[in-house]
Amino acid sequence: MKDVFGKALMNYHNSDKTKIRIRRDDNYLDEEDAGMYFSGYDDFPGYEKKILKYADGKILDIGCGAGRHSLFLQKKGCSVVGMDFSKLAIKVSKIRGLKNCVLASAFSLPFKKNSFDSVLLMGNNFGICGNNSENFLRKVYDVTSENGKIIA
């Protein structure tokens, strides 16, 4: 089954409120409500509200999912690019009104050097790099402007 996360987002968007069951490689099990990926600013955890204040200029949201952070920043007038490796997540983000969406892997960023003033790695997105965090951060650093910020 491909794009399981994207299917869960699309299902939720289409009114299927079934909880998502997650099983990691180490057999850790968890269940979560996909609604968290659709929440508005008022429902963001306090720490997210605080760190989003630092996002400015041209913003890249790596792993944007359903676009909740990108949409909030876009509504504030920011220039935001939402990026995800899930085709369906990008589709949901576009349906929800995100203007600039890019389908790409975080390990192969399709942007020129110094393209963004702020790069978001919200949620658990920093964890996607696994044991390859140094290489991953170098790639993120490359697309971040000289005085830019990586917000995680």
C-alpha positions, -999 to 999 in steps of 0.1 A, spaced: 0 0 0 16 32 -11 11 67 2 -7 55 33 -3 89 51 -17 107 20 -47 83 19 -54 89 55 -53 127 50 -76 125 19 -100 102 37 -102 126 66 -107 155 43 -135 135 27 -152 131 61 -138 97 71 -128 103 107 -113 68 113 -82 70 135 -48 63 120 -30 33 135 8 36 133 32 7 137 69 15 136 97 -8 126 104 -14 163 67 -26 168 57 5 187 20 10 182 1 43 183 -32 56 172 -39 92 163 -67 114 150 -59 127 115 -78 159 125 -47 172 141 -33 177 105 -62 199 97 -64 221 128 -64 258 127 -42 282 146 -64 283 177 -59 246 181 -21 246 176 -2 236 206 14 266 224 49 257 214 39 257 177 23 292 181 55 305 196 79 291 170 58 301 141 63 337 151 99 333 139 89 323 103 92 352 79 103 361 44 100 333 19 91 301 38 96 264 29 74 240 49 91 206 46 66 178 52 36 201 50 11 173 51 -24 187 49 -9 222 50 -21 235 84 11 255 91 15 267 55 -21 278 53 -18 298 85 13 316 73 -2 321 39 -33 338 54 -9 361 73 5 372 40 37 352 40 52 337 8 50 299 16 60 268 -3 45 236 11 65 205 2 57 168 8 67 135 -7 30 124 -6 10 131 -38 -22 129 -19 -10 152 9 -1 178 -18 -35 173 -34 -52 179 0 -31 210 6 -41 224 -28 -78 216 -22 -76 234 11 -62 265 -6 -24 263 -4 -12 282 -35 24 269 -38 29 232 -33 58 210 -44 59 172 -46 95 163 -35 116 143 -11 132 161 17 164 143 8 164 158 -27 153 194 -24 145 208 -58 154 244 -50 183 267 -57 208 277 -30 196 305 -7 159 302 -19 143 305 16 145 328 46 128 303 68 125 265 66 100 247 87 104 211 100 73 209 121 59 180 140 82 150 138 97 160 104 132 164 117 130 127 126 127 116 90 165 119 85 171 90 109 209 85 113 216 108 84 209 141 102 242 159 92 237 152 55 200 162 58 207 194 76 234 203 50 208 201 22 183 222 42 211 247 50 219 250 13 184 262 4 183 286 34 194 322 28 225 335 46 206 351 74 178 325 73 163 302 99 157 265 102 127 261 125 122 227 140 
